[in-house]
Amino acid sequence: MNGAYGMNWYDAAAVMMRRLVEISIIEAFEAKGVEGKIKDAAGSYVQLSDLISKALAEPSFALSRNAKKALPGLRDLGHMSAHGRYFTAQKSDVDAAQPGCRIVIEEFLHHAKLL
């Protein structure tokens, strides 16, 4: 993520940010022993939108107001960068998402006992 940002590849940085959010949520669910809540019938992890919905509803996380506020924006930026045919993230997009990303990642890594 930092390397992509440093090379001015802001779309790539936003996609990596999205992936980091996704992984940190999965790690937190696994650490709590409730990963079954985020798997589909085939045993695969659900998509990011569903991961976020389930994380927001998970009582064992008790996410902060700031994390709850940041998650939808991180999801949207990541989705647009990964799937938006005509969207290209700009430096200002990634810069605006950075504080929320830090809050979200640190909270989920704390729940995963990785911080």
Beta strands, then each sheet from edge to edge (+ up, - down):
end
